[in-house]
Amino acid sequence: MDNIITYTASEARKNFYSLVKKASKGLSSYEINLRDASPVVLIGKAELESWLETMDIMASPEEAMAIARGKKDKTATPLEKILKELERK
């Protein structure tokens, strides 16, 4: 999510279809400010799922360590080997 564009609730209501369409394509994200309430953010479902997956991985010490080891290792695994491993599962 690069930049979040901010709208009031009234502005967002006027442009609702356009905002939803752009957010669903991953083109933009929007903060919508409500009077007397916390702001909400409109993002595409894929973006949300990506964030949730990242939080899930980072919540697991084993997975976070595996990622760190992989970054440090810097060896490449041939695609064919990965595909064969996936077929076994």
Buried (B, 14 or more C-beta within 10 A) or exposed (E): EEEEBEBEBEBBEEEEEEBBEBBBEBEBBBBBBEEEEEBEBBBBEEBEEBEEEEEEEEEEEEEEEEEEEEEEEEEEEEEEEEEEEEEEE
